[in-house]
Amino acid sequence: MAEVEEQGRKQSEEFTDESEEEDSEEEPKLKYERLSNGVTEILQKDAASCMTVHDKFLALGTHFGKVFLLDIQGNVTQKFEISSVKINQISLDESGEHVGICSEDGKVQVFGLYTREGFHENFDCPIKVVALHPQFTRSNYKQFVTGGNKLLLYERNWLNRWKTSVLHEGEGSITNIQWRANLIAWANNVGVKIYDISTKQRITNVLRDNVSLRPDMYPCSLCWKDNTTLIVGWGTSIKICVVKERNPTEMRDLPSRYVEIVSAFETEFFISGLAPLADQLVTLYFVKENSDHMDEDFRARPRLDIIQPLPEGCEEISSDALTVRNFQDNECRDYRLEHSEGESLFYIISPKDIVVAKERDQDDHIDWLLEKKKYEEALMAAEISFKNIKRHDVQKIGMAYINHLVEKGDYDNAARKCQKVLGKNMELWENEVYRFKTIGQLKAISQYLPRGDLRLRPAIYEMILHEFLKTDYEGFATLIREWPGELYNNMAIVQAVTDHLKRDPTNRTLLTTLAELYTYDQRYDRALEIYLRLRHKDVYQLIHKHNLFSSIEDKIVLLMDFDKEKAVDMLLDNEDKLSTDRVVEELADRPELLHVYLHKLFKRDHHKGQKYHERQIVLYAEYDRPNLLPFLRDSTHCPLEKVQFLHVILPLSYFFFLHLKSSMMKE
């Protein structure tokens, strides 16, 4: 069981707040791992300032002015020396073929990763953000924007020259730009604007709520959920904005589009990053908490929450406190959240650590169930998703469940699960049987042992039968009836039962079971003797089924003493195997039984036993007088002249009847 549970302890434990996880019955939605390999070496000497995620690779900017291209495991594939100061922003187009970079010293570079042809410019102020047109690689969309004190649009014309346009200025530094399709969203000190590049119109102005917070310390977070839905996070406020088409009749001098805020709510902590997850939101929070030992706030672990936006609020789905390196030294502006839409990967970037969060898969779900000792649910989940799970094995999970049940002392359930979990694995079955023997629970597993196509060694079944024979005769008898005789050495069990009968010779349960064992071993005579001795109802079935009529010639009296009616019916039904003469001979010393037999014979056929009709008159007179007259009336084989002696015991009416019958026969 330890091996299976160990699979559930993921690297994410390094990042999440374990004190909360231990008591929580809510399964986490995300798992975490640290981006390592080349990143580890980079962050030992430098610090991360920004990162951009593409489906194919990552682009990391540092405080010392370097840009590294990384694979998704964090290995360095390319390195660019851009500046001697902090890289503020890296932008990639959708193809991942062009990159835009800006730095604190005012440098802006836009170039092809494979062609190196592009734009290089030095500004006289720090450039905080740069954003390429999503389709920049296509010749028709050579556009990008920069954000310093102005929002500048750069477009390359047909002469291969760059044309500059001022889209906005006068509201302080531009700290964030997100470009999606034809819409450019940006944030400055006042609020968030959206510009439609296709109509060259600014279509909204979403004001900043937390005006008391310094925008350079608590920057705005922007992300597009889709081509028309912008999510804005600033301070502790989140707004979801949807760009909609205006009705042509309402336009006048208004833009063709407008923005509707469909959800707005406050959060408990300061927002450092946002990302969409289906219809939910992933939020990265900067947390300040009050210390019991200090008068001022201190910086706690950042939190990564999944929330469900509502029109006037939100519902928390999950919340994880992350132990990133040097979190005590970080400010809200030091954290960033980037995401890869294709794989639902979320990157938490801080100066000395990069943590990757990803949605938990079915293997992770099973890990959690095992950690919480929810073995039955884990087994069910593995069975349902056995084609998709990679790290888990259904049978191993089942074994962990069985072990858990045994440890709890729930032996019957543990044995029942063996039937489902062990399947056709003979080695596992035998190991479990011996384990149940060690803990004194062979009885618990006995009813679930395989007895069909898969069969264990005979010694296994014999061991269990011997265990029952020691302590539970009724249970032993049940197994003998239920188990096919070929599962075990029949003679060995017969000998064991015989030994027990020496100590308890009249035990009906043992005697009946011994008869069944003899029957399976085709020793029918011995089985018959036991059944007759016990006056057991199965004796008649045994005789019929195995044609034992030759064996009961000298046991007819015993059979009739047990059940006269059933015995006579059997004898009459099998006259070809036991003749009437033989039966009469055997019953000669028991006239009361002979009468029953001959009476039924006469009822079936008035002529078959005619030579015994004379004797029957006496038998009727002694044992069944009410039926004597009907017998005399129906029989044509009674020698009436020889029954006159009956006047001693018969009433006058009988003689009158006999005289009348005799006269009629003479006529």
C-alpha positions in Angstrom: 0.0 0.0 0.0 2.9 2.4 0.8 4.1 2.2 -2.8 0.7 3.1 -4.2 0.3 6.0 -1.8 3.7 7.3 -2.5 2.7 7.9 -6.1 0.3 10.5 -4.8 2.8 12.7 -3.1 3.6 15.1 -5.9 6.2 17.8 -6.2 3.3 20.3 -5.7 3.7 19.8 -1.9 6.7 22.1 -2.1 4.6 25.0 -3.2 1.2 24.6 -1.5 0.5 25.4 2.1 0.4 21.9 3.6 -1.3 23.0 6.8 -4.4 23.9 4.8 -4.2 20.8 2.6 -4.1 18.3 5.5 -7.5 19.4 6.9 -9.2 20.1 3.6 -11.6 17.6 2.2 -11.8 19.6 -1.0 -9.7 18.2 -3.8 -7.3 20.7 -5.3 -7.9 21.8 -8.9 -4.3 22.5 -9.8 -0.9 20.9 -9.3 2.4 22.6 -9.2 6.0 22.0 -10.2 9.1 24.3 -10.2 10.5 25.2 -13.6 14.1 24.0 -13.3 17.0 22.9 -15.5 18.4 26.1 -17.2 16.1 28.3 -15.2 17.6 27.3 -11.9 21.1 28.5 -13.0 19.7 31.7 -14.5 17.9 32.7 -11.3 20.9 31.9 -9.1 22.8 34.7 -10.9 20.0 36.9 -12.1 16.4 37.6 -11.4 13.3 37.1 -13.6 11.5 40.3 -14.6 9.0 39.0 -17.1 8.1 36.0 -19.2 5.9 35.3 -22.2 4.4 31.9 -23.0 4.0 30.3 -26.4 2.7 26.8 -27.1 6.1 25.8 -28.4 8.5 27.6 -26.0 9.0 30.2 -23.3 10.7 33.6 -23.4 12.2 34.8 -20.1 13.5 38.3 -19.4 15.8 39.2 -16.5 16.8 42.2 -14.4 20.3 42.1 -16.0 18.8 42.8 -19.5 19.0 39.3 -20.9 16.3 37.3 -22.8 16.3 33.5 -22.8 14.3 31.2 -25.0 13.4 28.0 -23.1 11.7 24.8 -23.9 8.8 23.8 -21.7 11.1 21.9 -19.3 13.1 25.1 -18.7 16.2 24.2 -20.8 17.8 27.2 -22.5 17.7 27.1 -26.3 18.7 30.7 -27.2 20.1 33.7 -25.3 20.0 37.4 -26.3 22.0 40.2 -24.7 19.5 43.1 -25.0 20.4 45.6 -22.4 22.3 46.2 -19.1 19.1 46.9 -17.2 15.8 45.2 -16.6 13.7 43.7 -19.4 10.2 45.0 -18.9 8.2 43.1 -21.5 8.5 40.4 -24.1 5.8 40.0 -26.8 5.4 37.1 -29.3 3.1 36.9 -32.2 0.8 33.8 -32.6 3.2 32.0 -34.9 6.1 32.3 -32.4 8.4 33.6 -35.2 8.7 37.3 -34.1 9.5 38.8 -30.8 9.2 42.3 -29.3 11.3 43.3 -26.4 11.4 46.5 -24.3 13.6 47.5 -21.4 14.0 50.0 -18.5 16.6 52.0 -20.4 14.1 52.8 -23.3 15.3 50.2 -25.8 12.7 48.6 -28.0 13.5 45.7 -30.4 11.2 43.8 -32.7 12.8 41.1 -34.8 12.3 37.7 -36.3 13.7 34.8 -34.3 14.9 33.2 -37.6 15.5 36.2 -39.8 16.8 38.8 -37.2 15.4 41.6 -39.4 13.3 44.1 -37.6 12.9 47.3 -35.6 15.4 48.8 -33.2 14.8 52.0 -31.3 16.0 53.8 -28.2 13.6 56.1 -26.3 14.4 58.8 -23.8 12.1 57.2 -21.1 11.6 53.6 -19.8 9.4 51.6 -22.0 7.3 49.3 -19.8 5.4 47.3 -22.4 5.4 46.3 -26.1 2.8 44.2 -27.9 3.0 42.8 -31.4 0.0 42.3 -33.7 -1.1 38.7 -33.1 -0.7 38.1 -36.9 2.6 40.1 -37.1 4.4 37.4 -39.2 1.9 37.9 -42.0 3.0 40.7 -44.4 -0.3 42.6 -44.0 0.0 43.0 -40.2 3.5 44.4 -39.5 2.2 46.4 -36.5 3.2 46.7 -32.9 2.6 49.2 -30.1 4.8 50.5 -27.3 3.9 52.0 -24.0 5.9 54.7 -22.2 4.3 58.0 -21.6 2.4 57.5 -24.9 0.8 54.6 -26.6 2.5 54.5 -30.0 1.5 52.4 -33.0 4.2 51.3 -35.4 3.2 50.2 -38.9 5.6 49.2 -41.7 4.5 50.6 -45.1 5.1 49.3 -48.6 8.5 51.0 -48.7 9.5 48.9 -45.7 9.6 51.9 -43.5 8.0 52.3 -40.1 5.2 54.8 -39.6 4.4 56.0 -36.1 1.0 57.1 -34.7 0.1 58.3 -31.3 -3.0 56.4 -30.1 -3.1 57.9 -26.6 -1.2 60.1 -24.2 -1.5 62.4 -21.3 -2.6 60.0 -18.5 0.7 58.9 -17.1 2.8 55.8 -17.8 1.3 53.0 -19.8 2.0 49.8 -17.7 0.2 47.0 -19.6 -0.9 46.3 -23.1 -2.8 43.2 -24.4 -3.6 42.8 -28.1 -6.3 40.4 -29.3 -7.4 40.2 -32.9 -8.3 43.9 -33.8 -8.6 45.1 -30.2 -5.8 46.7 -28.2 -6.4 47.1 -24.4 -4.0 49.1 -22.3 -3.8 50.5 -18.8 -2.4 53.8 -17.6 -2.6 55.7 -14.3 -6.3 56.6 -14.9 -7.8 53.4 -16.1 -8.2 50.9 -18.9 -8.9 51.8 -22.6 -9.7 49.6 -25.6 -8.9 50.6 -29.1 -10.3 49.1 -32.3 -7.5 49.0 -34.9 -9.9 48.1 -37.7 -12.1 51.2 -37.2 -9.4 53.3 -35.6 -11.7 54.1 -32.7 -11.3 54.1 -28.9 -14.3 52.4 -27.6 -14.2 52.5 -23.8 -12.6 53.9 -20.7 -12.8 51.7 -17.6 -11.8 53.8 -14.6 -9.5 52.6 -11.9 -11.3 52.0 -8.6 -8.5 51.8 -6.1 -7.1 55.3 -6.7 -5.3 55.3 -3.3 -2.9 52.5 -4.5 0.2 53.5 -6.4 -0.2 52.1 -10.0 3.6 51.4 -10.2 3.4 49.3 -7.0 0.0 47.6 -7.7 -0.1 47.5 -11.5 -3.1 46.6 -13.6 -3.6 43.0 -14.8 -5.2 42.5 -18.2 -6.1 39.3 -20.1 -8.4 38.5 -23.0 -10.6 35.5 -22.4 -11.6 35.5 -26.1 -11.8 38.0 -28.9 -14.4 40.1 -27.2 -14.0 39.5 -23.4 -11.4 41.4 -21.5 -10.7 40.7 -17.8 -9.4 43.6 -15.8 -7.8 43.2 -12.3 -6.5 46.2 -10.4 -5.8 46.4 -6.7 -8.5 44.2 -5.2 -11.1 44.9 -8.0 -12.0 42.6 -10.9 -14.1 43.6 -13.8 -15.2 41.4 -16.8 -15.8 43.5 -19.9 -17.5 42.4 -23.1 -17.1 44.3 -26.3 -20.4 44.4 -28.2 -21.6 45.7 -31.5 -23.7 48.9 -31.3 -27.1 49.0 -33.0 -26.5 51.0 -36.2 -29.6 53.2 -35.4 -27.9 54.3 -32.1 -24.4 55.2 -33.5 -24.6 58.9 -34.5 -21.1 60.0 -33.6 -20.4 57.0 -31.3 -18.0 54.2 -32.0 -19.5 51.1 -33.7 -18.7 49.1 -30.6 -19.2 49.5 -26.9 -18.2 47.7 -23.7 -20.5 46.2 -21.1 -19.2 45.3 -17.7 -21.0 41.9 -17.1 -19.3 41.2 -13.7 -17.6 43.4 -11.1 -16.5 42.4 -7.6 -13.9 42.9 -4.9 -11.4 40.4 -3.7 -9.7 39.9 -0.4 -6.1 40.3 -1.6 -4.2 42.3 -4.2 -4.2 41.0 -7.8 -0.9 40.2 -9.4 -2.2 38.3 -12.4 -5.3 36.9 -14.2 -5.9 34.1 -16.6 -9.0 32.4 -18.0 -9.9 28.7 -17.3 -13.0 27.8 -19.3 -15.8 29.9 -17.7 -13.7 30.4 -14.5 -10.8 32.6 -13.6 -7.3 31.8 -12.3 -6.1 34.7 -10.0 -2.7 35.3 -8.6 -2.8 37.3 -5.4 -0.2 39.2 -3.5 -1.0 38.8 0.2 -0.2 41.0 3.2 -1.1 39.7 6.7 -0.9 41.1 10.2 1.7 39.6 12.4 1.0 38.9 16.1 4.6 39.9 16.9 4.9 43.0 14.7 3.1 46.2 14.3 3.4 46.3 10.5 2.1 44.0 7.8 4.4 41.3 6.5 4.4 39.6 3.1 2.8 36.2 3.1 2.8 33.4 0.5 1.2 34.4 -2.8 -2.1 32.7 -3.5 -3.4 31.1 -6.7 -7.1 30.8 -6.7 -9.7 29.6 -9.1 -12.9 31.6 -8.9 -16.3 31.5 -10.6 -17.3 35.1 -11.6 -20.9 36.0 -10.9 -22.8 39.2 -12.0 -22.2 40.9 -8.6 -19.6 38.7 -7.0 -17.7 35.5 -7.3 -17.5 32.0 -5.8 -14.1 30.5 -4.7 -13.5 27.1 -6.3 -10.0 26.5 -4.9 -7.3 28.4 -3.2 -3.6 27.4 -2.8 -0.9 29.3 -0.9 2.3 28.9 -2.8 5.8 28.8 -1.2 7.8 30.4 -3.9 11.4 31.3 -3.2 12.0 34.6 -1.4 8.3 35.4 -1.2 9.0 37.4 1.9 11.0 39.9 -0.2 8.5 40.3 -3.0 6.1 43.1 -3.8 2.8 42.9 -5.7 4.6 44.2 -8.9 7.2 41.4 -8.6 4.7 38.7 -9.5 3.3 37.9 -12.9 0.9 35.2 -14.2 1.2 34.0 -17.7 -0.7 31.1 -19.3 -0.7 28.8 -22.3 -4.2 28.6 -23.7 -3.6 25.3 -25.5 -2.7 23.2 -22.5 -4.2 25.1 -19.5 -0.7 25.8 -18.1 -0.2 28.7 -15.7 3.2 30.2 -14.9 3.7 32.1 -11.7 6.8 34.3 -12.3 8.7 35.9 -9.4 12.2 37.2 -9.3 13.8 34.1 -8.0 11.3 31.4 -8.8 9.0 30.2 -11.6 6.3 27.8 -10.7 4.1 26.0 -13.2 0.5 25.2 -12.3 -1.5 22.8 -14.4 -4.9 21.2 -14.2 -4.9 17.9 -12.4 -5.5 14.9 -14.5 -7.1 11.6 -13.6 -3.8 10.2 -12.2 -3.7 13.3 -9.9 -7.3 12.7 -8.9 -6.5 9.1 -8.0 -3.4 10.3 -6.0 -5.6 12.6 -3.9 -8.2 9.9 -3.3 -5.4 7.5 -2.1 -3.9 10.2 0.2 -7.4 10.7 1.7 -7.8 6.9 2.0 -10.8 6.9 -0.3 -9.8 3.6 -1.8 -13.1 2.6 -3.2 -13.5 5.8 -5.1 -9.9 5.6 -6.3 -10.5 2.1 -7.6 -13.7 3.1 -9.3 -12.0 6.1 -10.9 -9.1 3.9 -12.2 -11.5 1.4 -13.6 -13.5 4.0 -15.5 -10.4 5.8 -16.8 -8.0 2.8 -17.2 -7.2 3.8 -20.8 -6.2 7.3 -19.8 -4.3 6.9 -16.6 -0.5 6.6 -17.0 1.0 6.3 -13.5 -1.5 4.1 -11.8 -2.4 0.4 -12.2 -6.0 -0.7 -11.4 -4.9 -3.9 -9.7 -2.3 -2.1 -7.5 -5.0 0.3 -6.4 -7.3 -2.6 -5.7 -4.5 -4.3 -3.6 -4.1 -1.0 -1.6 -7.8 -1.0 -1.0 -7.7 -4.7 0.2 -4.8 -3.9 2.5 -6.6 -0.9 3.9 -9.7 -3.1 4.7 -7.6 -5.8 6.3 -5.9 -3.2 8.5 -9.3 -1.9 9.5 -10.4 -5.4 10.4 -13.1 -5.4 7.7 -12.2 -8.9 6.6 -15.4 -9.7 4.8 -15.3 -6.7 2.5 -11.6 -7.2 2.0 -12.3 -10.8 0.8 -15.1 -9.6 -1.4 -12.8 -7.2 -3.1 -10.3 -10.0 -3.8 -12.8 -11.5 -6.2 -12.9 -8.2 -8.2 -9.3 -7.1 -7.9 -7.3 -10.3 -8.2 -9.1 -11.5 -11.2 -7.3 -14.4 -12.8 -3.9 -13.8 -11.2 -3.3 -17.2 -9.4 -0.2 -16.0 -7.7 -2.0 -13.0 -6.1 -4.9 -15.2 -5.1 -2.7 -17.8 -3.3 -0.7 -15.0 -1.6 -4.0 -13.5 -0.3 -5.3 -16.9 1.0 -2.1 -17.4 3.0 -2.3 -13.9 4.3 -5.9 -14.5 5.5 -4.7 -17.8 7.1 -2.0 -15.9 9.0 -4.6 -13.5 10.4 -7.0 -16.3 11.1 -9.6 -15.3 8.5 -9.7 -18.2 6.1 -13.4 -18.4 6.5 -13.9 -14.8 5.3 -12.2 -15.5 2.0 -13.6 -19.0 1.4 -16.8 -18.0 -0.3 -15.0 -15.8 -2.8 -12.3 -18.2 -4.1 -12.3 -18.9 -7.8 -14.0 -22.1 -8.7 -14.6 -21.8 -12.5 -12.0 -21.7 -15.3 -9.4 -20.4 -12.9 -8.6 -22.8 -10.1 -6.0 -22.6 -7.4 -3.9 -25.6 -6.3 -6.0 -28.3 -4.5 -4.0 -27.7 -1.4 -5.5 -24.2 -1.0 -9.0 -25.5 -1.0 -8.1 -28.4 1.3 -6.5 -26.0 3.7 -9.7 -24.0 4.0 -11.9 -27.2 4.3 -9.7 -28.4 7.1 -10.1 -25.0 8.9 -13.9 -25.3 8.7 -13.8 -28.9 9.8 -12.0 -27.8 13.0 -14.5 -25.2 14.0 -17.6 -25.0 11.9 -19.3 -28.2 10.7 -22.2 -26.3 9.1 -19.8 -24.1 7.2 -17.8 -27.1 6.1 -21.0 -28.8 4.8 -21.9 -25.6 2.9 -18.6 -25.5 1.1 -18.8 -29.2 0.2 -22.2 -28.6 -1.4 -21.0 -25.4 -3.2 -17.5 -26.3 -4.3 -17.1 -28.7 -7.3 -15.5 -31.9 -6.0 -12.6 -31.6 -8.5 -11.2 -28.6 -6.6 -9.7 -30.8 -3.9 -8.5 -34.3 -3.2 -11.8 -36.0 -2.3 -10.3 -39.0 -0.5 -8.2 -36.8 1.7 -11.3 -34.9 2.8 -13.3 -38.2 3.3 -10.5 -39.4 5.6 -10.6 -36.1 7.6 -14.4 -36.4 8.0 -14.1 -40.0 9.0 -11.6 -39.1 11.7 -13.9 -36.5 13.1 -16.8 -39.0 13.1 -14.8 -41.2 15.4 -15.1 -38.5 18.0 -18.7 -37.7 17.2 -20.2 -40.7 15.4 -23.8 -39.5 15.5 -23.3 -36.0 14.1 -25.9 -35.6 11.3 -24.1 -32.8 9.6 -20.8 -34.7 9.3 -22.7 -37.9 8.2 -24.7 -36.1 5.6 -21.5 -34.4 4.3 -19.7 -37.7 4.2 -22.6 -39.1 2.1 -22.2 -36.3 -0.4 -18.4 -36.9 -0.6 -19.1 -40.6 -1.2 -21.6 -39.7 -3.9 -19.1 -37.5 -5.7 -16.5 -40.3 -5.4 -19.1 -42.7 -6.9 -19.2 -44.8 -3.8 -23.0 -44.9 -3.8 -23.5 -47.9 -1.6 -21.8 -46.1 1.3 -23.7 -42.9 0.6 -26.9 -44.9 0.5 -26.2 -46.6 3.9 -25.7 -43.2 5.5 -28.8 -41.7 4.0 -30.9 -44.6 5.1 -29.4 -44.5 8.5 -30.2 -40.8 8.8 -33.6 -41.3 7.1 -32.5 -38.5 4.8 -34.9 -37.2 2.1 -32.2 -37.3 -0.6 -32.0 -41.1 -0.5 -34.7 -41.4 -3.1 -33.0 -38.9 -5.4 -29.7 -40.8 -5.0 -31.3 -44.1 -5.9 -33.0 -42.7 -9.0 -30.1 -40.6 -10.2 -27.6 -43.4 -10.0 -29.8 -46.4 -10.6 -29.1 -48.1 -7.3 -32.1 -50.4 -7.3 -29.9 -53.5 -7.2 -28.4 -52.0 -4.0 -31.7 -51.6 -2.2 -33.1 -55.2 -2.6 -32.3 -55.9 1.0 -33.1 -52.4 2.2 -36.7 -52.1 1.2 -38.0 -52.4 4.8 -35.6 -49.5 5.8 -36.9 -47.3 2.9 -40.5 -48.0 3.8 -39.9 -47.4 7.5 -38.6 -43.9 6.4 -41.4 -42.9 4.1 -43.9 -45.6 3.1 -45.7 -43.6 0.4 -42.6 -42.4 -1.4 -40.9 -45.8 -1.1 -43.9 -47.7 -2.6 -44.3 -45.2 -5.4 -40.6 -45.7 -6.3 -40.9 -49.5 -6.2 -44.0 -49.5 -8.3 -42.4 -47.1 -10.8 -39.5 -49.4 -11.2 -41.0 -52.9 -11.3 -38.6 -53.7 -14.2 -35.7 -53.2 -11.8 -37.3 -54.6 -8.6 -39.9 -57.3 -9.2 -43.1 -57.6 -7.2 -42.1 -61.0 -6.0 -38.8 -59.7 -4.7 -40.5 -56.9 -2.9 -43.1 -59.2 -1.4 -40.4 -61.5 -0.3 -38.5 -58.7 1.5 -41.7 -57.5 3.2 -42.9 -60.9 4.3 -42.0 -60.3 7.9 -43.6 -56.9 7.9 -47.3 -57.6 6.9 -48.3 -54.0 7.7 -45.8 -52.7 5.1 -46.6 -55.5 2.7 -50.3 -54.5 2.8 -49.4 -50.9 1.9 -47.3 -52.1 -1.1 -49.9 -54.6 -2.3 -52.8 -52.1 -1.8 -51.1 -49.6 -4.1 -50.2 -52.3 -6.6 -53.9 -53.3 -6.7 -55.0 -49.7 -7.1 -52.7 -49.3 -10.1 -53.6 -52.6 -11.8 -56.2 -55.2 -10.5 -54.4 -58.1 -12.2 -50.7 -57.5 -11.6 -50.6 -58.9 -8.1 -53.4 -61.5 -8.5 -51.5 -64.3 -6.9 -51.4 -62.3 -3.7 -55.1 -61.5 -3.6 -55.8 -64.3 -1.2 -53.2 -63.1 1.2 -54.5 -59.5 0.7 -57.9 -60.5 2.1 -56.3 -61.3 5.5 -54.1 -58.1 5.2 -57.2 -56.0 4.6 -59.1 -57.6 7.3 -56.3 -56.9 9.8 -54.9 -53.5 8.7 -57.5 -51.9 6.4 -61.0 -53.2 6.9 -62.7 -50.1 5.2 -61.0 -51.1 1.9 -61.7 -54.9 2.2 -65.2 -54.7 0.7 -64.1 -52.6 -2.3 -61.2 -55.0 -2.8 -63.5 -58.1 -2.7 -65.9 -56.3 -5.1 -63.2 -55.4 -7.6 -61.0 -58.5 -7.5 -61.8 -61.4 -9.8 -59.0 -63.5 -8.4 -60.2 -64.1 -4.8 -60.8 -67.8 -4.1 -64.0 -67.2 -2.1 -64.3 -70.8 -0.9 -61.1 -70.4 1.0 -62.1 -67.3 3.0 -64.9 -68.7 5.0 -62.8 -68.7 8.1 -63.1 -64.9 8.1 -66.6 -65.3 9.8 -64.8 -65.1 13.1 -63.7 -61.5 12.4 -65.9 -60.3 9.6 -69.4 -59.0 10.1 -72.5 -60.7 8.6 -72.7 -58.1 5.8 -69.4 -59.3 4.3 -70.7 -62.9 4.1 -73.9 -61.8 2.5 -71.8 -59.9 -0.1 -69.6 -63.0 -0.7 -72.6 -65.3 -1.0 -74.3 -62.9 -3.5 -71.1 -62.6 -5.6 -70.6 -66.4 -5.6 -74.2 -66.9 -6.9 -73.7 -64.4 -9.6 -70.5 -66.0 -10.8 -72.2 -69.5 -11.0 -75.0 -68.1 -13.1 
